[in-house]
Amino acid sequence: MLSNDTDPIVAIATAPGRGGIGVVRLSFGRSGEAAAQKAMHAMCGHALAPRHASYVPFIDGNGEALDRGIALYFPAPHSYTGEHVLELQGHGGPIVLQLVLQRAIEAGREFGLRLAEPGEFTRRAFLNDKLDLAQAEAVADLIEASTEAAARSAGRSLEGAFSREIHALVEDVINLRMLVEATLDFPEEEIDFLEAADARGKLARIRERLDKVLADARQGALLREGLSVVLAGQPNVGKSSLLNALAGAELAIVTPIAGTTRDKVAQTIQVEGIPLHIIDTAGLRETQDEVERIGIERTWGEIERADVVLHLLDAREGVTSEDQAIAARFPTGVPVVRVMNKTDLAGSAAGARDGDHAREVNLSAKTGDGISLLRDELLKIAGWQAGAESVYLARERHLIALREARDHLALAAGHADQHSQVLDLFAEELRLAQDNLNAITGEFTSDDLLGVIFSRFCIGK
């Protein structure tokens, strides 16, 4: 949990290190305008015009300049946090920023100014209805975005695209709840509820819309988290060569000596904006070499945690009994793509097809022939749809809430009957679905969850 949300707070709002510009941000809580005026006089020597950039010295307790820069004053509620906010934009050296920060704390002692905790500015924006919870999370996602597609999707979430979809679903559920509960309140009217109000049709349309939002959210989660892809197989089948081919760089050592890779080599690449975390592992075989044996144990650990396993085989040898033994140990439920490598040496063509137990791709990591087919297979497994402009960045908690809402709506559909006893259950399932949807935007969220979410933000945001 964060500290008192009514305290005035201050923090350096720019990243650690040297830079052209550094920002010290103050937000004044419930002490409001009086504290802001005192801070402006203490730090800048005079009051500032609201929402106007003023070039001023940032002064110490003796009236001497610590730095010179731009000061901006945003009166409540027209600020990022919804409170009175002062921003001091000076030079980005770590020492000068610390001096300005310490001066702000010194000047703010009389009205209780303290250092902000991680995410506290954005938490206040949420508590003061400047952002909902999904938008607040998008602030951190935009900062942490590792690809252009992820950044654009986080931007859409920050602008409220995801939240608008959730609010529209909630509105539809509320309207349906009103019809159900009105029927429960006035049973003597003998209204044929399901037929006259088209309850089944309304519910079907809500479920269809939620399925679309969930599909978009899944893609958004992929953009944020990426896919963990483990390369597994016997020694010397070309795992390291495939890693290099996918990454487009010589990351792993490639030799004809079996057992060259003894520990994992990881690299993140992008395919259609999706981060793929490719992990090259030690070759799987019986060995008396203690170091290699440890590497093989780690390989099986990575396979257990994988989102996708690429099982590499030598196209010249085909599927051997050793390959079958390896495949039998793969965890249930993890997608496996059988990759027949070295087609250039086997004299076979690149291609993809459905095998007996897994999807198969024939390729040559050395020549690059068929690599694009493998990328396509990985996108299919991820469920990615190219050109999906409606995608917004989503988190695992959003997906959980959407799935639970979907499940409650499915139960509601099963109770869609005009008998009053069943209508009680119908109404309850609609209420539970609404609660899960509201949790996404923060309409119904515990303080413990808020503490977890905002504690992972950077300080100054």
C-alpha positions as CSV (number, residue, x, y, z in Angstrom):
1,M,0.0,0.0,0.0
2,L,1.2,3.5,-0.7
3,S,1.3,6.3,1.9
4,N,-1.4,8.9,2.6
5,D,-2.9,10.0,-0.7
6,T,-3.6,13.5,0.7
7,D,0.1,14.4,1.4
8,P,1.9,16.9,-0.9
9,I,4.5,14.9,-2.8
10,V,7.6,15.5,-4.9
11,A,9.9,13.5,-7.1
12,I,12.3,13.6,-10.0
13,A,10.1,12.7,-13.0
14,T,12.8,12.0,-15.6
15,A,14.9,8.8,-15.9
16,P,18.1,8.5,-13.8
17,G,21.4,9.6,-15.4
18,R,22.5,12.6,-17.4
19,G,20.2,14.3,-20.0
20,G,19.5,17.6,-21.7
21,I,16.5,18.2,-19.5
22,G,15.4,17.0,-16.1
23,V,12.0,17.5,-14.4
24,V,11.1,17.8,-10.7
25,R,7.4,17.4,-10.2
26,L,5.3,18.5,-7.2
27,S,1.7,17.7,-6.5
28,F,0.0,19.3,-3.5
29,G,-2.7,17.0,-2.3
30,R,-5.5,18.5,-0.3
31,S,-3.3,21.3,1.0
32,G,-3.9,22.7,-2.5
33,E,-3.4,26.2,-3.6
34,A,-1.8,27.7,-0.5
35,A,1.0,25.1,-0.5
36,A,1.5,25.6,-4.2
37,Q,1.9,29.3,-3.7
38,K,4.4,28.9,-0.9
39,A,6.4,26.4,-3.0
40,M,6.5,28.8,-6.0
41,H,7.7,31.7,-3.9
42,A,10.3,29.4,-2.2
43,M,11.6,27.8,-5.4
44,C,11.1,30.5,-8.0
45,G,11.0,33.8,-6.1
46,H,7.4,34.7,-7.1
47,A,4.0,33.3,-8.1
48,L,3.6,31.9,-11.6
49,A,0.8,32.5,-14.1
50,P,-1.3,29.3,-14.5
51,R,-0.4,27.2,-17.5
52,H,2.3,29.6,-18.7
53,A,5.9,28.6,-19.1
54,S,8.1,31.0,-17.1
55,Y,11.9,31.1,-17.4
56,V,13.1,31.5,-13.8
57,P,16.0,30.7,-11.5
58,F,15.4,27.8,-9.1
59,I,16.7,29.3,-5.9
60,D,18.1,27.8,-2.6
61,G,17.3,28.9,0.9
62,N,19.7,31.9,0.6
63,G,18.1,33.2,-2.6
64,E,21.0,32.0,-4.8
65,A,20.3,30.1,-8.1
66,L,20.7,26.4,-8.1
67,D,19.7,26.2,-11.8
68,R,17.7,28.1,-14.4
69,G,14.9,26.6,-16.4
70,I,11.2,26.5,-17.1
71,A,8.6,26.5,-14.3
72,L,5.0,25.5,-15.0
73,Y,2.0,25.7,-12.6
74,F,-1.2,23.7,-13.3
75,P,-4.0,24.6,-10.9
76,A,-6.5,21.8,-10.0
77,P,-8.3,20.1,-11.5
78,H,-6.5,20.8,-14.8
79,S,-3.3,18.8,-14.2
80,Y,-2.0,15.3,-14.6
81,T,-3.0,14.3,-11.0
82,G,-6.1,16.5,-10.8
83,E,-4.4,18.4,-7.9
84,H,-2.4,21.7,-8.0
85,V,0.9,20.7,-9.7
86,L,4.2,22.5,-10.1
87,E,6.8,21.3,-12.6
88,L,10.4,22.5,-12.7
89,Q,12.2,21.7,-15.9
90,G,15.9,22.3,-15.7
91,H,19.2,20.8,-16.8
92,G,19.3,17.0,-16.6
93,G,22.4,16.5,-14.5
94,P,21.9,14.1,-11.5
95,I,23.6,16.5,-9.1
96,V,21.6,19.6,-10.0
97,L,18.4,17.7,-10.0
98,Q,19.1,16.3,-6.5
99,L,19.8,19.9,-5.3
100,V,16.5,21.1,-6.7
101,L,14.7,18.1,-5.1
102,Q,16.3,18.7,-1.7
103,R,15.4,22.4,-1.8
104,A,11.8,21.5,-2.6
105,I,11.7,19.1,0.4
106,E,13.3,21.7,2.6
107,A,10.8,24.4,1.5
108,G,7.9,22.0,1.8
109,R,8.5,20.8,5.4
110,E,6.0,23.3,6.8
111,F,3.1,21.8,4.8
112,G,4.2,18.2,4.9
113,L,5.8,17.7,1.5
114,R,7.4,14.2,1.1
115,L,9.1,12.1,-1.5
116,A,6.6,10.4,-3.9
117,E,6.5,6.6,-4.0
118,P,6.5,4.6,-7.2
119,G,3.5,5.3,-9.3
120,E,2.0,7.8,-6.8
121,F,1.4,10.6,-9.3
122,T,-0.5,8.2,-11.6
123,R,-2.4,6.7,-8.6
124,R,-3.6,10.1,-7.8
125,A,-4.7,10.7,-11.3
126,F,-6.8,7.5,-11.0
127,L,-8.2,8.4,-7.6
128,N,-9.1,11.9,-8.8
129,D,-10.9,10.5,-11.9
130,K,-8.4,11.8,-14.4
131,L,-7.7,8.3,-15.6
132,D,-9.4,5.0,-15.0
133,L,-7.3,2.0,-13.9
134,A,-6.8,0.5,-17.4
135,Q,-5.6,3.9,-18.6
136,A,-3.3,4.2,-15.6
137,E,-1.8,0.9,-16.4
138,A,-1.3,2.0,-20.0
139,V,1.0,4.8,-18.8
140,A,3.5,2.2,-17.5
141,D,3.0,0.0,-20.5
142,L,3.8,2.9,-22.8
143,I,7.0,3.6,-20.9
144,E,8.0,-0.1,-21.0
145,A,6.9,-0.9,-24.6
146,S,9.6,-2.9,-26.3
147,T,8.2,-2.7,-29.9
148,E,6.6,0.0,-32.1
149,A,3.3,-2.0,-32.2
150,A,3.3,-2.3,-28.4
151,A,3.8,1.4,-28.0
152,R,1.0,2.2,-30.4
153,S,-1.3,-0.2,-28.7
154,A,-0.4,1.2,-25.3
155,G,-1.2,4.7,-26.7
156,R,-4.6,3.5,-27.8
157,S,-5.3,2.2,-24.3
158,L,-4.1,5.4,-22.7
159,E,-6.4,7.4,-24.9
160,G,-9.3,5.2,-23.6
161,A,-10.0,2.8,-26.5
162,F,-10.0,-0.3,-24.2
163,S,-11.9,1.5,-21.5
164,R,-14.6,2.6,-23.9
165,E,-15.2,-1.0,-25.0
166,I,-15.4,-2.1,-21.3
167,H,-17.8,0.8,-20.5
168,A,-20.0,-0.1,-23.4
169,L,-20.2,-3.7,-22.3
170,V,-21.0,-2.7,-18.8
171,E,-23.8,-0.4,-20.0
172,D,-25.3,-3.2,-22.1
173,V,-25.2,-5.6,-19.1
174,I,-26.8,-2.9,-16.8
175,N,-29.6,-2.4,-19.3
176,L,-30.3,-6.1,-19.4
177,R,-30.1,-6.4,-15.6
178,M,-32.8,-3.6,-15.4
179,L,-35.1,-5.6,-17.6
180,V,-34.5,-8.8,-15.6
181,E,-35.0,-7.2,-12.2
182,A,-38.1,-5.3,-13.3
183,T,-39.6,-8.6,-14.3
184,L,-38.7,-10.0,-10.9
185,D,-40.2,-7.0,-9.1
186,F,-43.5,-7.2,-11.0
187,P,-44.3,-10.8,-11.7
188,E,-48.1,-10.1,-11.5
189,E,-47.8,-8.3,-14.9
190,E,-47.3,-11.7,-16.5
191,I,-45.0,-10.1,-19.1
192,D,-43.4,-12.6,-21.4
193,F,-40.0,-11.3,-20.5
194,L,-37.8,-13.3,-22.8
195,E,-40.0,-12.6,-25.9
196,A,-41.1,-9.1,-25.3
197,A,-37.8,-7.7,-24.2
198,D,-35.7,-9.9,-26.5
199,A,-33.5,-10.8,-23.5
200,R,-31.9,-13.8,-25.2
201,G,-31.0,-11.6,-28.2
202,K,-29.6,-8.9,-26.0
203,L,-27.5,-11.4,-24.1
204,A,-26.3,-13.0,-27.3
205,R,-25.1,-9.7,-28.6
206,I,-23.3,-8.8,-25.4
207,R,-21.5,-12.2,-25.5
208,E,-20.5,-11.7,-29.1
209,R,-19.2,-8.2,-28.3
210,L,-17.3,-9.5,-25.3
211,D,-15.7,-12.3,-27.4
212,K,-14.4,-9.6,-29.8
213,V,-13.0,-7.5,-26.9
214,L,-11.3,-10.6,-25.4
215,A,-9.7,-11.5,-28.8
216,D,-8.3,-8.0,-29.1
217,A,-7.1,-8.1,-25.5
218,R,-5.3,-11.4,-26.1
219,Q,-3.4,-9.9,-29.0
220,G,-2.6,-6.9,-26.8
221,A,-1.3,-9.2,-24.1
222,L,1.0,-10.8,-26.7
223,L,2.4,-7.4,-27.7
224,R,3.1,-6.7,-24.1
225,E,4.5,-10.0,-22.8
226,G,5.6,-11.7,-26.0
227,L,6.0,-15.5,-26.6
228,S,8.6,-17.7,-25.0
229,V,10.0,-20.0,-27.7
230,V,12.4,-22.8,-26.8
231,L,14.6,-24.6,-29.3
232,A,15.0,-28.2,-28.3
233,G,16.4,-31.4,-29.8
234,Q,19.4,-33.6,-30.0
235,P,22.9,-32.2,-30.3
236,N,24.1,-30.9,-33.6
237,V,20.7,-30.6,-35.3
238,G,21.1,-26.9,-35.9
239,K,19.4,-25.2,-32.9
240,S,22.1,-22.5,-32.6
241,S,22.0,-21.9,-36.4
242,L,18.3,-21.5,-36.2
243,L,18.6,-19.0,-33.4
244,N,21.1,-17.0,-35.5
245,A,18.9,-17.2,-38.6
246,L,15.8,-16.0,-36.7
247,A,17.7,-13.2,-35.0
248,G,19.6,-12.2,-38.1
249,A,22.9,-12.1,-36.2
250,E,25.7,-14.5,-35.0
251,L,24.6,-14.9,-31.4
252,A,25.3,-18.5,-30.7
253,I,28.5,-20.5,-31.4
254,V,28.0,-22.9,-34.3
255,T,30.4,-25.9,-34.8
256,P,30.0,-29.4,-36.1
257,I,30.9,-30.7,-32.6
258,A,28.0,-32.1,-30.7
259,G,27.4,-30.5,-27.3
260,T,28.8,-27.1,-28.2
261,T,25.9,-25.3,-26.5
262,R,26.0,-26.2,-22.8
263,D,23.8,-23.4,-21.4
264,K,20.9,-21.4,-22.8
265,V,21.4,-18.5,-25.1
266,A,18.4,-16.1,-25.3
267,Q,17.5,-13.4,-27.7
268,T,14.3,-11.4,-28.3
269,I,13.2,-10.7,-31.8
270,Q,10.1,-9.1,-33.4
271,V,7.7,-10.7,-35.8
272,E,4.8,-8.4,-36.8
273,G,5.5,-6.4,-33.6
274,I,5.2,-9.4,-31.3
275,P,8.3,-10.0,-29.1
276,L,9.5,-13.6,-29.5
277,H,11.9,-14.6,-26.7
278,I,13.9,-17.3,-28.5
279,I,15.9,-19.6,-26.2
280,D,18.6,-21.9,-27.6
281,T,19.3,-24.8,-25.2
282,A,21.8,-27.6,-24.7
283,G,21.3,-30.7,-26.9
284,L,19.3,-33.4,-25.3
285,R,21.2,-36.7,-25.0
286,E,22.6,-39.1,-22.4
287,T,26.0,-37.8,-21.2
288,Q,28.6,-38.4,-18.5
289,D,29.9,-34.9,-18.8
290,E,28.8,-33.1,-15.6
291,V,28.7,-29.6,-17.1
292,E,26.7,-30.8,-20.1
293,R,24.3,-32.8,-17.9
294,I,23.5,-29.6,-15.9
295,G,22.9,-27.8,-19.1
296,I,20.4,-30.5,-20.2
297,E,18.6,-30.3,-16.9
298,R,18.2,-26.6,-17.5
299,T,16.9,-27.3,-21.0
300,W,14.0,-29.3,-19.6
301,G,13.3,-26.6,-17.1
302,E,13.0,-24.1,-20.0
303,I,10.8,-26.5,-21.9
304,E,8.4,-26.7,-18.9
305,R,8.1,-22.9,-18.9
306,A,7.8,-22.4,-22.7
307,D,4.8,-21.0,-24.6
308,V,6.0,-22.9,-27.7
309,V,8.6,-25.6,-28.3
310,L,10.4,-25.9,-31.6
311,H,11.6,-29.5,-31.8
312,L,14.5,-29.6,-34.2
313,L,15.5,-32.7,-36.1
314,D,18.0,-33.4,-38.9
315,A,16.1,-33.8,-42.2
316,R,18.7,-36.3,-43.4
317,E,17.9,-38.7,-40.5
318,G,14.2,-38.2,-40.1
319,V,12.4,-39.0,-36.9
320,T,14.7,-41.3,-34.8
321,S,13.8,-43.3,-31.7
322,E,15.8,-40.7,-29.7
323,D,13.6,-37.9,-31.2
324,Q,10.5,-39.8,-30.3
325,A,11.7,-40.2,-26.7
326,I,12.4,-36.5,-26.5
327,A,8.9,-35.6,-27.9
328,A,7.3,-38.0,-25.4
329,R,8.7,-35.9,-22.5
330,F,7.3,-32.6,-23.8
331,P,4.7,-31.1,-21.3
332,T,1.0,-31.6,-22.2
333,G,-0.7,-28.5,-23.5
334,V,2.4,-26.7,-24.8
335,P,2.3,-26.2,-28.6
336,V,5.1,-28.1,-30.4
337,V,6.4,-27.4,-34.0
338,R,8.6,-30.1,-35.4
339,V,11.3,-28.4,-37.4
340,M,13.1,-30.6,-40.0
341,N,16.4,-28.7,-40.4
342,K,19.2,-29.0,-43.0
343,T,16.9,-29.4,-46.0
344,D,19.8,-28.1,-48.1
345,L,21.9,-31.2,-47.2
346,A,18.9,-33.6,-47.4
347,G,18.0,-32.4,-50.9
348,S,14.4,-31.6,-49.9
349,A,12.3,-28.5,-50.3
350,A,11.2,-26.1,-47.7
351,G,7.5,-26.4,-46.7
352,A,5.0,-26.7,-43.9
353,R,2.4,-29.4,-43.3
354,D,0.4,-31.1,-40.5
355,G,2.3,-34.0,-39.1
356,D,1.1,-37.0,-37.2
357,H,1.5,-35.4,-33.8
358,A,2.6,-31.8,-34.5
359,R,2.8,-29.1,-37.2
360,E,5.9,-29.7,-39.3
361,V,8.2,-27.1,-41.0
362,N,11.0,-28.1,-43.3
363,L,13.7,-25.5,-43.6
364,S,17.4,-24.8,-43.8
365,A,18.8,-22.6,-41.0
366,K,22.0,-22.2,-43.0
367,T,20.5,-20.9,-46.2
368,G,17.4,-19.2,-44.7
369,D,15.1,-21.2,-46.9
370,G,11.8,-21.8,-45.0
371,I,12.5,-19.4,-42.1
372,S,9.6,-17.2,-43.1
373,L,7.3,-20.3,-42.9
374,L,8.5,-20.9,-39.3
375,R,7.7,-17.3,-38.4
376,D,4.2,-17.7,-39.9
377,E,3.7,-20.8,-37.8
378,L,4.7,-18.9,-34.6
379,L,2.2,-16.1,-35.4
380,K,-0.5,-18.7,-35.9
381,I,0.2,-20.3,-32.6
382,A,0.1,-16.8,-31.0
383,G,-3.3,-16.2,-32.6
384,W,-2.0,-13.0,-34.2
385,Q,-4.0,-11.3,-36.9
386,A,-2.1,-8.8,-39.0
387,G,-3.4,-5.3,-39.4
388,A,-5.6,-5.4,-36.3
389,E,-5.9,-1.7,-35.7
390,S,-8.4,-2.2,-32.8
391,V,-5.7,-3.9,-30.6
392,Y,-5.0,-2.3,-27.3
393,L,-2.3,-3.4,-24.8
394,A,-3.8,-5.7,-22.1
395,R,-2.5,-7.4,-19.0
396,E,-3.1,-10.8,-17.6
397,R,-5.5,-9.5,-15.0
398,H,-7.6,-8.0,-17.8
399,L,-7.7,-11.3,-19.6
400,I,-8.7,-13.1,-16.3
401,A,-11.5,-10.6,-15.7
402,L,-12.8,-10.9,-19.3
403,R,-12.8,-14.7,-19.2
404,E,-14.7,-14.7,-15.9
405,A,-17.2,-12.2,-17.2
406,R,-17.6,-14.5,-20.3
407,D,-18.2,-17.5,-18.1
408,H,-20.8,-15.7,-16.0
409,L,-22.6,-14.6,-19.2
410,A,-22.6,-18.2,-20.4
411,L,-24.2,-19.3,-17.2
412,A,-26.7,-16.5,-17.5
413,A,-27.6,-17.8,-21.0
414,G,-28.3,-21.2,-19.4
415,H,-30.7,-19.6,-16.9
416,A,-32.6,-17.5,-19.6
417,D,-36.0,-18.8,-18.7
418,Q,-39.2,-17.0,-17.7
419,H,-39.6,-18.9,-14.4
420,S,-39.0,-16.5,-11.5
421,Q,-36.6,-18.9,-9.6
422,V,-34.4,-19.2,-12.6
423,L,-34.6,-15.4,-13.3
424,D,-33.0,-14.9,-9.9
425,L,-30.0,-16.9,-11.0
426,F,-30.0,-15.1,-14.4
427,A,-29.8,-11.7,-12.6
428,E,-27.1,-12.8,-10.3
429,E,-24.9,-14.1,-13.1
430,L,-25.3,-10.7,-14.9
431,R,-24.3,-8.9,-11.7
432,L,-21.1,-11.0,-11.3
433,A,-20.3,-10.4,-15.0
434,Q,-20.6,-6.7,-14.4
435,D,-18.4,-6.8,-11.3
436,N,-15.6,-8.5,-13.3
437,L,-15.8,-5.9,-16.1
438,N,-15.8,-3.0,-13.6
439,A,-12.6,-4.4,-12.0
440,I,-10.8,-3.7,-15.3
441,T,-11.4,0.0,-15.2
442,G,-11.2,0.2,-11.4
443,E,-14.9,0.8,-10.7
444,F,-14.7,-2.2,-8.4
445,T,-11.1,-2.8,-7.2
446,S,-9.5,-3.6,-3.9
447,D,-6.9,-1.3,-2.3
448,D,-4.5,-4.3,-2.2
449,L,-4.7,-4.6,-6.0
450,L,-4.1,-0.9,-6.4
451,G,-1.0,-1.1,-4.2
452,V,0.4,-4.0,-6.3
453,I,-0.3,-2.2,-9.6
454,F,1.2,1.2,-8.8
455,S,4.2,-0.1,-6.8
456,R,5.6,-1.4,-10.1
457,F,5.6,2.0,-11.7
458,C,8.8,4.1,-11.9
459,I,9.2,6.9,-9.3
460,G,8.1,10.2,-10.8
461,K,5.1,8.6,-12.6
